[in-house]
Amino acid sequence: MRPVRVVVAGVNGYGRHHLANVGRLAAAGRAELAGVCDVRPPSGLGVPVSADLPALVRETGAEIAVIATPIHTHAPLAVAALEAGAHVLLEKPPAPSVPEFAAISAAVAATGLACQVGFQSLGSEAIPAARGVLGEPVRGIGVAGAWTRPFGYYTRSAWAGRRRLDGVDVMDGALTNPFAHAVASALAVAGADTAESIAGIELELYRANGIESDDTSSARLTLADGTVIAITVSLCAAGRRTEPYLHLHGATRSARLFYTLDEIEAGGVRTGYDRTDLLDNLIAHVRDEAELLVPLARTGGFTRLLDAIRLAPEPRPVEARFVRAEPTRLVLPGIEDLAVRAAAELATLSELGFPGGPGPVSAPWPETVLRADGRETAVYAERGDLQASDAPRPHLHPVRTLGGTVVTEVQPDDHVHHFGAGIAISDVDGANFWGGSTYIRGEGPRMLPNHGRQRRRTLRPIDGGYAEALDWIGPDGTVLAGEERTLTARTVPGGWALDVAFTLTGRTGRPLVLQSSACKGRAGAGYGGFFWRAPKDSAGLAVFTGEASGEEAVHGSVTPWLALTSDVWSLLFVQTAGLDPWFVRVAEYPGVGPALAWDEPLTVPGSLHRAVTVVVADGPLTPEQARDLAEGTPE
């Protein structure tokens, strides 16, 4: 196939993602970056640059224009690109008003060209799967989303947090921008693609921050077929990021769709689904007449809601007594629980007593946590906000001692691709599943577009924890390996034990080849496999085995157990299936893991099985205590 020539408009924000994506597709021979349109273009791209999009399309012969500019410029630029002869991939929301949406629709009809809207979640196979997951009609959909945003989020651009700018509609609010995918996903599951699908809209718009738009809101839609969609979202959450979800209500059953993760939870089991890249789909449409996943016409229902928000009264300020001011942000205490409850009851915030000082509410869904003797010891997290270079993967964080001390660290400044405790390998058949740079023999570390990700197929509870099935997916979408993983927790003398086991099996029809950076010439960098990143600011760090102590002595040693301790906590690692050299860091940062490919590639013709037990204890263990625990922990 001849590569499709693509220009990208707006490359200093989310447009950077589109540039990288065009590069990925170019490497696969499907696309070619033909030009860049921006008023402040970066240098060194090696392609024509212009602030005039239609002129750039005509000059370069571009067949597709990707538009990732501010919301209020979407309609004029989309119309101009279509009239210049290019198909369009238009970032969400497509337009800030129904009249501007109609203008784009008219240009699509007049030119016969395609306009795909960048609601990435609608490219997921989880959307059609959600329609039938209950085995009965979906009668209602609740949407819960609670994130946190610092003050800087609202000063990132002139249009941030604005309803209008210089008399032009902008509509940068919680419902219409950061949680737009939540709204679009709910409408898509309900089949409410067109404006006519919506019979009624109830809106409650609030703002805690000093902005024009809403940062906390409820919207309840009644569809023409009687289905109710109740959406409650906020950018003023207090806790860590939680993945937003759709709560699907049937007559007798319910389920959850995590649209950022492409996962559906039903009957206690989570199932993962594939997602098609929307630019790749548009290229297939241009070359092979493939059906568009998110044509402009499919976003009419979303635009109807957006227009209702545009015409609604200004958001109501939340009384100061209900807002907690922190150094970098404002928080609405309890808003996360209210969002969960609103989704469960298909209610609005006012119906739940907001903003009258909401108290804690028990969530109707269990968190993905590990417990030992009834006490929460670890959260098993999977985040939908990670970049490709992070090599996204499920991980344990925070992990705590029974005394409550956190013993994991996520995305520290020194290695932003470290994620608590989990399984990561720097090279699986050439794909980087560790994150960050790739070591090139004779050149050193280089940031390459070769990162893989671990995609969950299923997650189900078992006695003491969870059993999980995962796909290890390369940068081109190929499933390189499948994994079966178990994580369980139990109490042991002096603390609790985490038991982790995993089996990795190739899926390409040929043996898997696993490598570390040490295999490519970086001495001592044999990391890869189960890995634990501990907090860097811990005092009194020490490491020892039954035979030696100190980082230099134990790094690369092959012994059944190893202890990493501090003044306030201890981690005892015991290899219970397989025996690999220990990768150890203490001086640079505290991290430990058995190394699958220490200094030579490991070829796996069938399956690779490993298991590790980690004893998590309060206070520093002595070598004698560690030895006794190591000999008594495996079951």
C-alpha positions in Angstrom: 0.0 0.0 0.0 1.3 3.5 -0.9 1.7 5.4 2.4 -1.0 8.1 3.0 0.4 11.6 3.2 -0.7 13.2 6.5 -0.4 16.8 7.8 -0.8 17.6 11.5 -2.3 20.9 12.7 -1.5 21.8 16.3 1.6 20.1 17.6 2.4 21.8 20.9 -0.2 20.0 23.0 -1.9 16.7 22.4 -0.8 17.1 18.9 2.6 15.7 20.0 0.8 12.4 20.4 -0.5 12.6 16.8 3.0 13.3 15.5 4.3 10.2 17.3 1.4 8.2 16.0 2.1 9.2 12.4 5.7 8.2 13.0 4.6 4.8 14.2 2.4 4.3 11.2 5.2 5.6 8.9 7.5 2.9 10.3 4.8 0.4 9.3 4.6 1.8 5.8 1.1 3.1 6.2 1.6 6.8 6.6 4.0 9.6 5.7 4.3 13.0 7.6 3.9 15.5 4.8 3.7 18.8 6.8 3.0 20.5 10.1 0.6 23.5 10.7 1.1 25.6 13.8 1.6 29.2 14.7 4.6 28.0 16.9 6.0 25.0 15.1 9.0 23.1 16.5 12.1 23.1 14.5 13.9 20.1 12.9 10.9 18.2 11.7 12.2 18.0 8.1 8.8 18.7 6.5 7.0 21.8 5.2 5.7 24.0 8.0 2.9 26.6 7.6 0.3 28.4 9.7 -2.1 28.1 6.7 -3.7 24.7 6.8 -5.6 24.6 3.5 -2.5 26.0 1.7 -0.4 23.3 3.4 -2.8 20.6 2.3 -2.7 21.8 -1.3 1.1 22.3 -1.3 1.9 18.8 0.1 -0.9 16.9 -1.6 -1.9 15.6 1.9 -4.8 13.1 1.9 -5.4 13.4 5.6 -5.3 16.4 8.0 -5.1 15.7 11.7 -6.5 18.7 13.6 -5.5 19.0 17.3 -5.9 22.7 17.8 -8.0 24.6 20.4 -11.7 23.7 20.5 -13.0 26.9 19.1 -10.8 26.5 15.9 -12.1 23.0 15.1 -15.0 23.9 12.9 -13.2 26.5 10.6 -10.1 24.4 10.2 -12.0 21.2 9.5 -14.1 22.9 6.9 -11.0 24.5 5.3 -9.1 21.2 5.2 -12.1 19.3 3.7 -12.6 22.0 1.1 -8.8 21.8 0.3 -9.2 18.2 -0.5 -8.1 16.3 2.7 -10.0 13.8 4.8 -9.9 14.9 8.5 -9.2 13.4 11.8 -10.7 16.0 14.2 -9.9 16.0 17.9 -12.8 15.9 20.3 -15.1 17.7 20.9 -15.8 18.2 17.2 -17.3 21.7 17.7 -18.4 23.9 20.5 -22.0 24.4 19.2 -24.6 22.8 17.0 -24.4 25.4 14.3 -20.6 24.8 13.9 -21.2 21.0 14.0 -23.7 21.6 11.2 -21.1 23.5 9.2 -18.6 20.6 9.3 -21.4 18.2 8.4 -22.2 20.3 5.4 -18.6 20.3 4.3 -18.4 16.5 4.6 -21.6 16.2 2.5 -20.4 18.7 -0.1 -16.9 17.2 -0.6 -17.6 13.6 -0.1 -14.6 13.3 2.2 -14.5 11.7 5.6 -14.3 13.4 9.0 -13.4 11.0 11.8 -13.7 12.4 15.4 -11.0 11.6 17.9 -13.0 9.9 20.6 -10.4 7.2 21.0 -12.5 5.1 23.4 -15.1 4.5 20.6 -12.4 2.6 18.7 -12.6 -0.1 21.5 -14.3 -3.4 21.0 -15.5 -3.0 24.6 -18.2 -0.6 23.4 -20.2 -3.1 21.3 -19.4 -5.8 23.9 -20.9 -3.7 26.6 -24.3 -3.6 24.8 -24.7 -7.4 25.3 -22.7 -8.1 28.4 -25.7 -8.2 30.7 -27.6 -10.7 28.7 -30.6 -8.3 29.0 -31.3 -4.8 27.8 -29.3 -1.9 29.2 -31.9 0.2 30.9 -29.6 2.9 32.4 -26.0 4.0 32.4 -24.4 5.8 35.2 -21.0 7.5 34.7 -18.6 8.2 37.5 -15.4 10.1 37.1 -13.3 12.0 39.7 -9.9 13.3 38.9 -7.7 16.0 40.3 -6.3 19.0 38.4 -3.8 21.6 39.8 -4.2 25.4 39.4 -1.8 25.2 36.5 -4.3 23.2 34.5 -6.5 26.3 34.2 -3.6 28.6 33.1 -2.1 26.2 30.5 -3.6 28.3 27.7 -5.8 31.3 27.1 -8.9 29.1 26.5 -8.4 26.7 29.4 -11.4 26.7 31.8 -13.3 29.1 29.6 -16.8 29.0 28.2 -16.1 31.8 25.7 -13.0 33.6 24.5 -13.2 37.0 22.8 -16.8 36.3 22.0 -16.2 32.9 20.5 -17.6 29.7 22.1 -14.8 27.5 23.7 -16.7 25.2 26.1 -13.7 23.8 28.0 -15.5 22.2 30.9 -15.3 18.9 32.8 -18.1 17.4 30.8 -17.1 18.6 27.4 -13.3 18.1 27.5 -11.5 15.9 30.1 -14.6 13.7 30.5 -15.8 14.0 27.0 -14.8 10.3 26.3 -17.0 9.3 29.3 -20.0 11.0 27.8 -19.3 9.8 24.3 -18.8 6.2 25.5 -22.1 6.2 27.4 -24.0 7.5 24.4 -22.3 5.0 22.1 -23.2 2.0 24.3 -26.8 3.3 24.4 -26.9 3.8 20.6 -27.6 7.5 21.0 -25.5 8.7 18.1 -27.8 11.5 16.8 -29.1 14.6 18.3 -32.6 13.2 17.9 -31.7 10.3 20.1 -31.9 12.5 23.2 -35.4 13.4 24.5 -34.4 15.4 27.5 -31.4 16.9 29.4 -31.0 17.8 33.1 -27.9 19.8 33.9 -26.2 20.8 37.2 -23.0 22.7 36.6 -20.7 23.7 39.4 -17.3 25.2 39.8 -15.0 25.2 42.8 -12.1 26.9 41.0 -12.2 30.5 39.8 -13.0 29.7 36.2 -15.8 30.2 33.8 -16.6 26.6 33.0 -17.7 23.7 35.2 -15.2 21.6 37.1 -17.8 19.5 38.8 -21.1 18.5 37.2 -24.0 16.2 36.7 -26.0 15.6 33.5 -28.9 13.3 33.3 -30.1 12.4 29.8 -33.4 10.7 28.9 -33.2 9.0 25.5 -36.0 8.6 23.0 -36.3 4.9 23.9 -36.5 5.7 27.7 -32.9 4.8 28.6 -31.5 7.0 31.3 -27.8 8.2 31.3 -26.7 9.9 34.5 -23.2 11.4 34.4 -21.4 12.8 37.5 -17.8 14.0 37.2 -15.4 16.3 38.9 -11.8 17.6 38.6 -11.6 18.3 42.3 -11.0 14.9 43.8 -8.8 14.5 46.8 -7.3 11.0 46.3 -5.1 9.3 43.7 -6.3 9.0 40.2 -9.1 6.5 39.8 -10.3 5.2 36.4 -13.7 6.5 35.4 -16.3 4.0 34.4 -19.8 3.3 33.1 -22.1 1.5 35.4 -24.4 -0.5 33.2 -27.9 -1.2 34.7 -30.2 -4.0 33.6 -33.4 -5.3 35.1 -31.5 -7.9 37.2 -27.8 -7.5 36.4 -25.1 -4.8 36.3 -21.6 -4.4 35.0 -18.9 -1.8 34.7 -17.1 -0.6 31.6 -13.7 1.1 32.2 -13.4 3.0 29.0 -9.9 4.2 29.5 -8.7 0.6 29.9 -10.9 -1.2 27.4 -12.1 -3.5 30.2 -15.5 -4.7 31.3 -16.2 -6.1 34.8 -19.1 -8.4 35.2 -19.7 -11.1 37.7 -16.4 -10.3 39.5 -14.3 -10.9 36.4 -12.6 -8.2 34.3 -12.2 -8.8 30.5 -10.0 -6.8 28.3 -10.7 -5.8 24.6 -8.8 -4.6 21.6 -8.8 -1.0 20.5 -8.3 0.2 16.9 -6.3 3.4 16.4 -8.5 6.0 14.8 -5.9 7.3 12.4 -5.1 3.8 11.3 -8.8 3.3 10.7 -9.1 6.5 8.7 -6.2 5.4 6.6 -7.9 2.0 6.0 -11.0 4.0 5.0 -9.1 6.1 2.5 -7.2 3.2 1.0 -9.6 0.3 1.3 -13.0 1.9 2.0 -13.1 0.4 5.6 -16.0 1.6 7.6 -15.2 4.6 9.8 -15.4 3.9 13.6 -16.2 7.4 14.7 -17.7 9.4 11.7 -18.8 12.9 12.5 -22.5 11.8 12.2 -21.9 9.4 15.1 -21.2 12.3 17.5 -24.4 14.2 17.1 -25.7 13.1 20.4 -22.6 14.3 22.2 -22.9 17.7 20.4 -26.5 18.0 21.5 -25.4 17.7 25.1 -22.5 20.1 24.6 -24.9 22.7 23.0 -27.2 22.4 26.0 -24.2 23.1 28.3 -23.3 26.1 26.1 -26.8 27.5 26.4 -27.1 26.8 30.1 -26.7 29.3 32.9 -23.1 29.9 34.2 -21.9 27.2 36.5 -22.8 27.7 40.1 -19.9 28.5 42.5 -19.5 26.0 45.3 -19.6 27.7 48.7 -16.1 28.2 50.1 -16.9 26.3 53.3 -17.3 23.1 51.3 -14.0 23.5 49.5 -10.6 22.5 50.9 -7.7 24.7 49.6 -4.4 22.9 49.2 -1.1 24.4 48.0 -1.6 23.4 44.3 -5.3 22.7 43.9 -8.8 22.9 45.3 -10.5 19.7 46.7 -14.2 18.9 47.2 -14.0 16.3 50.1 -16.1 13.3 49.4 -16.8 14.0 45.7 -15.3 10.7 44.6 -17.8 8.7 46.7 -20.7 10.9 45.5 -19.8 10.2 41.9 -19.8 6.5 42.5 -23.2 6.7 44.3 -24.7 8.9 41.6 -23.7 6.3 39.0 -25.2 3.5 41.0 -28.5 5.3 41.7 -28.7 7.2 38.3 -28.9 10.3 40.5 -27.7 13.9 40.2 -25.4 15.7 42.7 -28.2 17.8 44.1 -30.3 14.7 44.8 -27.5 13.4 46.9 -27.2 16.5 49.0 -24.3 18.2 47.2 -22.8 20.7 48.1 -23.9 20.3 51.7 -20.8 18.7 53.1 -21.0 15.2 51.7 -19.7 12.5 54.0 -18.1 9.2 53.2 -20.2 6.8 51.2 -19.4 3.1 50.7 -18.7 2.3 47.1 -20.9 -0.5 45.7 -18.0 -2.0 43.9 -14.9 -3.7 45.5 -11.6 -2.1 44.8 -8.9 -4.2 43.3 -6.9 -4.6 46.5 -5.0 -7.4 48.3 -5.8 -8.1 51.9 -3.9 -10.1 54.5 -6.0 -11.2 57.5 -8.7 -8.7 56.4 -6.3 -5.7 56.3 -5.6 -3.9 53.0 -2.0 -4.3 52.1 -1.7 -3.4 48.4 -3.7 -1.8 45.5 -3.4 -3.6 42.2 -3.5 -0.7 39.8 -4.0 -0.4 36.0 -3.9 3.2 34.7 -5.3 4.5 31.5 -3.4 7.8 31.5 0.1 6.4 30.8 2.1 7.2 27.7 3.4 4.6 25.3 6.9 5.3 26.5 5.9 4.1 30.0 5.2 0.6 28.7 1.8 0.6 30.4 1.2 -2.4 32.7 -0.7 -3.4 35.8 1.3 -2.9 39.0 1.1 -2.9 42.7 1.1 0.5 44.4 0.8 1.5 47.1 2.0 -1.5 48.9 2.0 -1.1 52.7 3.4 -2.8 55.8 0.8 -4.0 58.3 1.8 -0.8 60.2 0.8 1.3 57.2 4.2 2.3 55.8 4.3 2.6 52.0 7.1 0.5 50.5 6.6 1.1 46.8 7.2 4.1 44.6 5.6 5.1 41.2 7.0 7.3 38.5 9.8 8.8 40.5 11.8 11.6 39.0 14.9 9.5 38.5 13.0 6.7 36.5 9.5 7.8 35.5 8.9 4.4 34.0 9.2 2.6 37.4 5.8 1.5 38.7 5.8 0.0 42.2 6.0 -3.8 42.0 5.2 -5.7 38.9 6.6 -7.6 35.9 8.5 -5.8 33.2 11.1 -6.9 30.6 13.3 -4.5 28.7 13.3 -6.5 25.4 10.8 -9.1 24.3 11.3 -10.0 20.7 12.6 -6.4 20.2 9.8 -4.6 22.0 10.5 -2.6 25.1 8.2 -3.7 28.0 10.2 -1.9 30.6 9.6 1.7 29.6 12.0 4.6 28.9 15.0 4.3 26.6 16.4 1.3 24.8 20.1 0.4 25.0 21.7 0.1 21.6 25.1 -1.7 21.4 27.8 0.7 20.6 25.5 3.8 20.9 24.0 3.8 24.4 20.5 4.5 25.5 18.1 5.9 22.8 14.4 6.7 23.1 12.7 4.6 20.3 9.1 4.1 19.3 9.3 0.4 20.3 7.4 0.3 23.5 4.9 -2.5 24.2 2.1 -2.7 26.7 0.5 -5.4 28.8 -3.3 -5.6 28.2 -5.5 -7.4 30.6 -7.8 -10.0 29.1 -9.4 -11.1 32.4 -9.0 -10.5 36.1 -10.9 -12.7 38.6 -10.8 -13.1 42.3 -9.3 -16.2 43.9 -8.6 -17.2 47.5 -6.3 -14.5 48.9 -6.0 -12.4 45.7 -6.4 -12.4 42.0 -5.7 -14.5 38.9 -5.1 -12.5 35.7 -4.6 -13.2 32.0 -2.7 -10.7 30.0 -1.5 -10.1 26.4 1.9 -8.6 25.8 1.4 -6.4 22.8 4.2 -5.0 20.6 4.2 -1.4 19.3 2.6 -2.5 16.0 -0.3 -4.3 17.8 1.1 -7.8 17.5 0.4 -10.0 20.5 3.9 -11.3 21.2 3.1 -13.3 24.3 0.4 -14.3 26.7 0.7 -14.4 30.4 -1.1 -16.1 33.3 -0.4 -14.3 36.6 -1.5 -14.8 40.2 -1.1 -12.4 43.1 -2.1 -13.4 46.7 -1.5 -12.1 50.2 -1.2 -13.9 53.5 0.0 -13.2 57.0 3.4 -14.5 58.2 5.2 -14.1 61.5 6.2 -10.4 61.7 4.4 -9.2 58.7 2.6 -10.4 55.5 3.7 -12.2 52.4 2.9 -11.4 48.7 3.0 -14.4 46.5 3.5 -13.7 42.8 3.6 -16.3 40.0 3.6 -15.8 36.3 3.8 -18.0 33.2 4.8 -16.3 29.9 4.0 -18.1 26.6 4.9 -16.9 23.1 2.1 -16.2 20.7 3.9 -15.7 17.4 4.6 -19.3 16.5 8.3 -19.0 17.2 10.4 -19.0 20.4 10.3 -15.9 22.6 13.7 -14.1 23.0 14.1 -12.1 26.2 17.0 -9.7 26.6 18.3 -7.1 29.0 20.4 -4.1 28.4 23.4 -6.1 29.7 22.8 -8.5 26.8 23.5 -5.6 24.5 26.7 -4.4 26.2 25.6 -2.3 29.2 27.5 -4.0 32.0 25.5 -4.9 35.1 22.1 -3.8 33.6 20.6 -7.3 33.6 17.2 -6.1 34.8 14.0 -7.7 33.6 11.3 -9.9 35.2 9.6 -9.3 38.5 10.8 -6.0 39.8 10.2 -3.9 43.0 10.8 -0.2 43.2 11.1 1.0 46.8 10.9 4.6 48.1 14.1 6.5 47.4 13.9 8.7 50.5 14.0 5.7 52.9 16.7 6.1 55.6 19.2 3.4 56.5 19.0 1.3 53.3 20.8 -2.0 53.3 20.8 -5.2 51.3 22.1 -8.7 52.1 21.7 -12.3 51.2 22.6 -15.4 53.3 26.1 -15.2 52.0 27.0 -11.5 51.4 25.9 -7.9 52.1 26.2 -4.6 50.2 25.0 -3.7 46.7 28.3 -4.6 45.0 28.5 -8.1 46.6 24.9 -9.2 46.1 24.3 -7.7 42.6 24.4 -10.6 40.2 24.5 -13.2 42.9 22.5 -16.4 42.5 20.9 -17.2 45.9 17.4 -18.2 46.9 16.6 -15.1 49.0 17.7 -11.5 49.4 16.6 -8.8 51.9 16.3 -5.0 51.2 15.8 -3.1 54.5 15.5 0.4 55.9 15.2 1.9 59.3 11.4 1.5 59.2 10.6 -1.4 56.8 12.0 -4.6 55.3 11.4 -6.5 52.1 12.5 -10.2 51.9 12.5 -11.6 48.4 12.4 -15.4 48.0 12.6 -17.1 44.6 10.1 -20.0 44.8 10.1 -21.1 41.2 13.2 -20.6 39.1 16.6 -19.3 40.4 17.9 -16.2 38.6 20.7 -13.7 39.4 19.6 -10.8 41.6 19.4 -7.3 40.0 20.0 -4.9 42.8 20.2 -1.1 43.2 20.7 0.8 46.4 23.0 3.8 46.0 21.2 5.2 42.9 17.7 4.1 44.0 16.3 1.1 45.9 15.1 -1.6 43.6 15.3 -5.4 43.5 14.3 -8.2 41.1 15.4 -11.6 39.8 16.9 -11.1 36.3 15.6 -13.4 33.6 18.3 -12.5 31.1 21.3 -11.5 33.2 23.9 -11.1 30.5 22.8 -13.5 27.7 19.5 -13.6 25.8 17.0 -16.1 27.1 15.2 -18.1 24.4 11.8 -19.5 25.5 10.6 -22.2 23.1 7.5 -22.9 25.0 6.5 -21.3 28.3 8.5 -19.6 31.1 7.3 -20.0 34.7 8.6 -18.0 37.7 7.4 -17.3 41.2 8.5 -15.0 44.0 7.4 -14.5 47.5 8.0 -11.1 49.1 7.7 -10.7 52.9 6.7 -7.2 53.8 7.6 -6.3 57.4 7.8 -3.2 59.7 11.2 -2.3 61.0 14.7 -3.7 59.9 15.2 -7.4 59.7 18.4 -8.9 60.9 20.2 -11.5 58.7 19.1 -14.2 61.1 15.5 -13.1 61.1 15.5 -12.9 57.3 17.0 -16.5 57.0 14.3 -17.9 59.3 11.5 -16.2 57.4 12.9 -17.2 54.0 13.0 -20.8 55.1 9.4 -20.7 56.4 7.6 -18.5 53.9 7.0 -20.7 50.8 3.8 -22.7 50.9 
